[in-house]
Amino acid sequence: MLIAKKIMLYLHALKTNLIPLHKHIYYREDSPNIIVKEFKDLKKMDKEYLLHWKAQKLVSCPKIIEAVYENQKGYLCMERMYGKTLDAYDEWDITSSMWAQIHQIVKTLYLHNIHYIAIQPKNFILENGTNRIFVIDFGSAEQIKVNRFLNDFIDKEFRWNA
């Protein structure tokens, strides 16, 4: 019973004083380093949660802190990244080092059978002060099953073109 009360208090605190950041993404003034992504479709949340959890062990992406379910809604609490998405930059401002990081992220995800469908500038953030690229939004990512031959082929192609 004590655990249930703690969870309810946490959920109330989680949903109180949320400040919109983007569509369905919020943060709280007293916890600005954590963002909360709201889901109305729990199956979609579960899929994104599992792929993001797997990806955060492989590439630079915001770390998941907690997943919370309540009243047919779900909330993913994640580390907030401070920086600009790459769509805020002119294509000439993106350096070879940044392209190499993007290439490495996409390659690593594919080699671990995560098909990151939404490869677009708005889904990559250049972190302030570090020049590290982080991938965000695993909503359209898919877990794929490929045979060993195809994995070897992809690995050779990426190494050849790197």
C-alpha angles and dihedrals in degrees: 000000000000091000091051090052092049091050092050091049090048091050092049091050090045094055097039120098095359113175116208115242100168135340107314091352121109143166134197122237091229091050105035094159092064126069125198119213114199122214128191092183107066094191090056090048092051091051093048092044093053095045093044090048091053093043095050088065090054110035143018108282136130112287118243111236101182145340117221129188125198136155096348091311130103133206128200113201111204142169111271116236118216114211142066129293113242092249086072089066130077109244089245091059093061106096129214088252090057091048090050090053092049090048092050092049094050093043093050093049092050093047088054092049097254109134105205100200099177099070099161135125095256090063096059123071126200104215115229114257098001106065088222119144118224125192117223138183112046091182095114097035118117133203106233131193115218131174123249093254093057092046090052090048093050091047092051093046093050092048091047093050097040 
